[in-house]
Amino acid sequence: MNIFIAGANGGIGRQAVEQALKAGHRVTALVRNPAKLQLMHPNLKIITGDIMLFESFADEMKGQQIVLSALGVSGGLFSDKPTTLYSQGNANLLKAMEQHGVKRIICISASALEISPVIPWYVRLVARYVIQKLLKHMYADLRRMEIIIKESSADWTIIRPPQLNNKPLTGNYRTAVNRFLKNCLQVSRADVSHYMVSNLINKEIYQATVEIAY
């Protein structure tokens, strides 16, 4: 398939690029700094653009079949700042998709947006009183993003991973569609990418939110 990947320099995005190419797909990777994506492949096209500037990438959506949105802000728990990267970035993607007749999008959100009743009580406390507080700006924009995605006419899937790590790909993880996943605590970026690439046209997760963890 022809896959457009936004956030291709990030942890999940880079893994998605590599795994999609390995699976035989043709990938268009959107990056702000192409020097940071040191990959060469006959099926890879790297384009320089800014997800916040619609005109910088919209024409590249022509001929695409699916969009993988792995947008993410840099920093960590103690560097949260107001952002519109998730909401405006994905709104721009949806606009470009509509312009060129692309229907399918898979995007990354976060499990802690909603406090799951099926994770340990102490994790619920940390999620509510630590993570949601320290990352209040990021989560606010993720909520705006989810509303925009869900109100669109696209065939969307929103993936909500928990704490991410950089451990190797296993292909061995659990998922829950439109419900909370018990003990949804941790997963690698490689395995989140694996799920995305393995479910490009899985209609069972169209218009669905998916939790994923080990």
Secondary structure, DSSP 8 states (H G I E B T S, - for coil): -EEEEESTTSHHHHHHHHHHHHTT-EEEEEES-GGG-----TTEEEEE--TT-GGGTGGGGTT--EEEE----SS-TT------HHHHHHHHHHHHHHHHT--EEEEE--GGGS--TTS-HHHHHHIIIIIHHHTHHHHHHHHHHHHHHHTSSSEEEEEE--EEE--------EEEESS--TT--EEEHHHHHHHHHHTTT-GGGTTEEEEEE-
